[in-house]
Amino acid sequence: MGRVISPVDKVTSLARRISAENLGQRLNLRLPDDEVGRLARTFDDAFRRQRQFTADASHELRTPLTVMKGQVEVALQKERSNTEYREVLEAVNLEVDRLIGLAGSLLTLARADAGEIPLTLEAVDLGELVSGTVEHMRPFAAKKNIGIEVTTGPAATVQVDEALILQLILNLLDNAVKYTPEGGRVTVGWDRSTRVELWVEDTGIGIPEEHIPHVMDRFYRVDDSRGRSEGGVGLGLAISRWIDEAHGGSLHVESNSGQGSTFTAALPIAD
């Protein structure tokens, strides 16, 4: 009995010390491939992911703050015209908006990880929800001369948390518009079988094949230019995946570099 309890106690002790002192440490115990060994490796993976998330969040917060500080310092180096001061304030305001969006996304993910976002399920007409969301996005798409079309599927009432599914659709539309060149097209549609499959398709820049498995990871970017072009923070797709998984689905993407992307979410049908 002592042989079993000893490694469990050791894992517990090390886990407590790492979480309290240094996320960069590892358990690194030489344990067999049994329940205790798998538990230790699970702790190691959790600490790695937590450390990476903290580092990524710090980087994302630091970047807009550094930009804002640089703009303000340049403006203060000498007297400037009202127009020049206004340009600085407008640039700083954009970075503030980015920080607000990032803070909101981080809070959403933190609450989701802690299981603090209970779903309020209700029967929702998917067609009405999609139509309203598309109309909300049209002015933003119009700035890039991008058309948004709705391919109406069969009548579908889904059993979902309406606010969360609204956020999912908005995130997918925002992502599609962001990475679609001027004059392109975004299409939203759905189909119905045992579940409802909602899809958002774009004629954008697409995703290289090697990046597709990671594109919905938190803070993941294919490259800096793709991530920074519209001020994205790499969290919208991660939140969308969590929302779909919370409804029993599994958000997935099909894409070819230079030929656009299609994101598909599965939603439960109302009884």
KESESE-552544 format. One record per residue (C-alpha): residue in three letters; y, z, x. Coordinates in steps of 0.5 Angstrom, whole numbers, plus 500, padded with zeros to 3 digits. Each point is the difference from the previous one (the first is absolute). Example, Ala and Ser with C-alpha at 12.3 -4.5 7.8 and 13.67 -1.06 7.14 Angstrom:
<recs>
+------+-----+-----+-----+
| resn |   v |   w |   u |
+------+-----+-----+-----+
|  Ala | 491 | 516 | 525 |
|  Ser | 507 | 498 | 502 |
+------+-----+-----+-----+
</recs>
This chain:
<recs>
+------+-----+-----+-----+
| resn |   v |   w |   u |
+------+-----+-----+-----+
|  Met | 500 | 500 | 500 |
|  Gly | 505 | 502 | 506 |
|  Arg | 499 | 493 | 503 |
|  Val | 502 | 497 | 493 |
|  Ile | 506 | 504 | 499 |
|  Ser | 503 | 500 | 507 |
|  Pro | 502 | 493 | 501 |
|  Val | 503 | 500 | 493 |
|  Asp | 504 | 506 | 502 |
|  Lys | 502 | 496 | 506 |
|  Val | 502 | 494 | 496 |
|  Thr | 504 | 505 | 495 |
|  Ser | 504 | 504 | 506 |
|  Leu | 501 | 493 | 504 |
|  Ala | 503 | 497 | 493 |
|  Arg | 505 | 506 | 499 |
|  Arg | 502 | 500 | 507 |
|  Ile | 502 | 492 | 500 |
|  Ser | 503 | 500 | 493 |
|  Ala | 504 | 506 | 502 |
|  Glu | 502 | 498 | 507 |
|  Asn | 499 | 493 | 502 |
|  Leu | 498 | 494 | 496 |
|  Gly | 499 | 496 | 506 |
|  Gln | 493 | 504 | 502 |
|  Arg | 493 | 498 | 498 |
|  Leu | 494 | 505 | 498 |
|  Asn | 496 | 495 | 505 |
|  Leu | 494 | 505 | 499 |
|  Arg | 493 | 497 | 502 |
|  Leu | 496 | 501 | 494 |
|  Pro | 494 | 496 | 497 |
|  Asp | 501 | 495 | 495 |
|  Asp | 499 | 505 | 494 |
|  Glu | 505 | 503 | 495 |
|  Val | 503 | 504 | 505 |
|  Gly | 501 | 494 | 505 |
|  Arg | 503 | 496 | 494 |
|  Leu | 505 | 506 | 498 |
|  Ala | 502 | 500 | 507 |
|  Arg | 502 | 493 | 500 |
|  Thr | 503 | 500 | 493 |
|  Phe | 505 | 505 | 503 |
|  Asp | 501 | 496 | 506 |
|  Asp | 502 | 494 | 496 |
|  Ala | 504 | 504 | 495 |
|  Phe | 504 | 503 | 506 |
|  Arg | 501 | 493 | 503 |
|  Arg | 502 | 497 | 493 |
|  Gln | 505 | 506 | 499 |
|  Arg | 503 | 499 | 507 |
|  Gln | 501 | 492 | 499 |
|  Phe | 503 | 501 | 494 |
|  Thr | 505 | 506 | 503 |
|  Ala | 502 | 495 | 506 |
|  Asp | 501 | 494 | 495 |
|  Ala | 504 | 504 | 495 |
|  Ser | 504 | 503 | 506 |
|  His | 501 | 493 | 503 |
|  Glu | 502 | 497 | 493 |
|  Leu | 506 | 505 | 499 |
|  Arg | 502 | 500 | 507 |
|  Thr | 502 | 492 | 500 |
|  Pro | 505 | 500 | 494 |
|  Leu | 503 | 506 | 502 |
|  Thr | 501 | 497 | 507 |
|  Val | 503 | 494 | 497 |
|  Met | 505 | 504 | 496 |
|  Lys | 502 | 504 | 506 |
|  Gly | 501 | 494 | 504 |
|  Gln | 504 | 497 | 495 |
|  Val | 504 | 506 | 499 |
|  Glu | 501 | 501 | 507 |
|  Val | 503 | 493 | 502 |
|  Ala | 504 | 500 | 494 |
|  Leu | 504 | 506 | 503 |
|  Gln | 501 | 498 | 507 |
|  Lys | 506 | 497 | 498 |
|  Glu | 505 | 499 | 494 |
|  Arg | 497 | 494 | 495 |
|  Ser | 503 | 497 | 494 |
|  Asn | 498 | 502 | 493 |
|  Thr | 495 | 494 | 499 |
|  Glu | 497 | 502 | 506 |
|  Tyr | 499 | 507 | 498 |
|  Arg | 497 | 497 | 493 |
|  Glu | 495 | 496 | 504 |
|  Val | 497 | 506 | 504 |
|  Leu | 500 | 504 | 493 |
|  Glu | 496 | 495 | 497 |
|  Ala | 495 | 499 | 506 |
|  Val | 499 | 508 | 500 |
|  Asn | 499 | 500 | 492 |
|  Leu | 495 | 495 | 501 |
|  Glu | 496 | 505 | 505 |
|  Val | 501 | 506 | 495 |
|  Asp | 497 | 496 | 495 |
|  Arg | 494 | 499 | 504 |
|  Leu | 500 | 507 | 502 |
|  Ile | 500 | 502 | 493 |
|  Gly | 494 | 495 | 498 |
|  Leu | 496 | 502 | 506 |
|  Ala | 501 | 508 | 498 |
|  Gly | 498 | 498 | 493 |
|  Ser | 494 | 496 | 503 |
|  Leu | 498 | 506 | 504 |
|  Leu | 500 | 505 | 495 |
|  Thr | 496 | 496 | 495 |
|  Leu | 494 | 499 | 506 |
|  Ala | 501 | 507 | 501 |
|  Arg | 499 | 502 | 493 |
|  Ala | 494 | 495 | 499 |
|  Asp | 497 | 503 | 506 |
|  Ala | 500 | 507 | 497 |
|  Gly | 498 | 498 | 494 |
|  Glu | 506 | 502 | 497 |
|  Ile | 502 | 493 | 495 |
|  Pro | 496 | 501 | 494 |
|  Leu | 499 | 494 | 496 |
|  Thr | 502 | 500 | 493 |
|  Leu | 496 | 494 | 497 |
|  Glu | 502 | 497 | 494 |
|  Ala | 498 | 493 | 497 |
|  Val | 505 | 495 | 502 |
|  Asp | 501 | 493 | 498 |
|  Leu | 500 | 496 | 507 |
|  Gly | 503 | 494 | 498 |
|  Glu | 507 | 504 | 498 |
|  Leu | 500 | 504 | 506 |
|  Val | 499 | 494 | 505 |
|  Ser | 505 | 496 | 496 |
|  Gly | 505 | 506 | 501 |
|  Thr | 499 | 501 | 507 |
|  Val | 501 | 492 | 501 |
|  Glu | 507 | 500 | 497 |
|  His | 502 | 506 | 504 |
|  Met | 498 | 496 | 507 |
|  Arg | 503 | 494 | 498 |
|  Pro | 507 | 501 | 502 |
|  Phe | 497 | 502 | 507 |
|  Ala | 496 | 494 | 501 |
|  Ala | 506 | 496 | 498 |
|  Lys | 503 | 502 | 506 |
|  Lys | 495 | 496 | 504 |
|  Asn | 499 | 494 | 495 |
|  Ile | 493 | 503 | 498 |
|  Gly | 497 | 499 | 493 |
|  Ile | 496 | 505 | 497 |
|  Glu | 495 | 497 | 495 |
|  Val | 495 | 504 | 495 |
|  Thr | 493 | 497 | 499 |
|  Thr | 499 | 503 | 493 |
|  Gly | 493 | 502 | 500 |
|  Pro | 496 | 503 | 494 |
|  Ala | 503 | 506 | 496 |
|  Ala | 498 | 506 | 504 |
|  Thr | 501 | 507 | 498 |
|  Val | 499 | 504 | 506 |
|  Gln | 499 | 508 | 501 |
|  Val | 505 | 502 | 506 |
|  Asp | 505 | 504 | 502 |
|  Glu | 506 | 495 | 498 |
|  Ala | 505 | 503 | 505 |
|  Leu | 495 | 499 | 506 |
|  Ile | 498 | 493 | 498 |
|  Leu | 507 | 498 | 499 |
|  Gln | 501 | 502 | 507 |
|  Leu | 494 | 497 | 502 |
|  Ile | 502 | 493 | 497 |
|  Leu | 507 | 501 | 503 |
|  Asn | 498 | 501 | 507 |
|  Leu | 495 | 494 | 500 |
|  Leu | 506 | 496 | 497 |
|  Asp | 505 | 503 | 505 |
|  Asn | 495 | 498 | 506 |
|  Ala | 499 | 493 | 497 |
|  Val | 507 | 499 | 500 |
|  Lys | 501 | 503 | 507 |
|  Tyr | 495 | 495 | 503 |
|  Thr | 502 | 494 | 497 |
|  Pro | 505 | 495 | 503 |
|  Glu | 506 | 498 | 496 |
|  Gly | 498 | 495 | 494 |
|  Gly | 493 | 502 | 500 |
|  Arg | 496 | 503 | 493 |
|  Val | 497 | 506 | 498 |
|  Thr | 495 | 500 | 495 |
|  Val | 497 | 506 | 496 |
|  Gly | 494 | 500 | 495 |
|  Trp | 494 | 504 | 498 |
|  Asp | 493 | 498 | 497 |
|  Arg | 495 | 505 | 496 |
|  Ser | 493 | 501 | 500 |
|  Thr | 497 | 507 | 501 |
|  Arg | 506 | 502 | 503 |
|  Val | 507 | 497 | 501 |
|  Glu | 502 | 496 | 506 |
|  Leu | 507 | 500 | 501 |
|  Trp | 502 | 495 | 506 |
|  Val | 507 | 498 | 504 |
|  Glu | 500 | 494 | 504 |
|  Asp | 505 | 497 | 504 |
|  Thr | 502 | 494 | 504 |
|  Gly | 502 | 504 | 506 |
|  Ile | 499 | 501 | 507 |
|  Gly | 493 | 503 | 499 |
|  Ile | 496 | 504 | 505 |
|  Pro | 496 | 499 | 506 |
|  Glu | 492 | 501 | 499 |
|  Glu | 500 | 506 | 505 |
|  His | 505 | 504 | 497 |
|  Ile | 497 | 499 | 492 |
|  Pro | 496 | 506 | 501 |
|  His | 506 | 505 | 502 |
|  Val | 506 | 497 | 496 |
|  Met | 499 | 505 | 495 |
|  Asp | 500 | 506 | 505 |
|  Arg | 506 | 505 | 500 |
|  Phe | 506 | 497 | 505 |
|  Tyr | 496 | 494 | 502 |
|  Arg | 503 | 494 | 502 |
|  Val | 498 | 493 | 502 |
|  Asp | 506 | 500 | 505 |
|  Asp | 507 | 503 | 500 |
|  Ser | 503 | 493 | 498 |
|  Arg | 496 | 500 | 493 |
|  Gly | 501 | 508 | 499 |
|  Arg | 507 | 500 | 502 |
|  Ser | 503 | 494 | 496 |
|  Glu | 501 | 503 | 494 |
|  Gly | 500 | 507 | 502 |
|  Gly | 493 | 502 | 498 |
|  Val | 497 | 507 | 502 |
|  Gly | 493 | 498 | 499 |
|  Leu | 498 | 504 | 495 |
|  Gly | 501 | 496 | 493 |
|  Leu | 493 | 497 | 501 |
|  Ala | 497 | 507 | 502 |
|  Ile | 502 | 503 | 494 |
|  Ser | 498 | 494 | 495 |
|  Arg | 493 | 501 | 503 |
|  Trp | 500 | 507 | 499 |
|  Ile | 503 | 499 | 492 |
|  Asp | 494 | 495 | 499 |
|  Glu | 495 | 504 | 503 |
|  Ala | 502 | 506 | 496 |
|  His | 499 | 496 | 494 |
|  Gly | 493 | 498 | 502 |
|  Gly | 501 | 494 | 503 |
|  Ser | 501 | 497 | 507 |
|  Leu | 506 | 496 | 502 |
|  His | 498 | 494 | 505 |
|  Val | 504 | 494 | 503 |
|  Glu | 498 | 492 | 501 |
|  Ser | 504 | 497 | 505 |
|  Asn | 501 | 494 | 505 |
|  Ser | 505 | 500 | 505 |
|  Gly | 506 | 495 | 498 |
|  Gln | 497 | 499 | 493 |
|  Gly | 502 | 506 | 496 |
|  Ser | 496 | 507 | 498 |
|  Thr | 497 | 502 | 493 |
|  Phe | 499 | 508 | 499 |
|  Thr | 495 | 502 | 494 |
|  Ala | 500 | 507 | 497 |
|  Ala | 495 | 502 | 495 |
|  Leu | 502 | 504 | 494 |
|  Pro | 495 | 503 | 495 |
|  Ile | 500 | 498 | 492 |
|  Ala | 502 | 504 | 495 |
|  Asp | 495 | 502 | 495 |
+------+-----+-----+-----+
</recs>
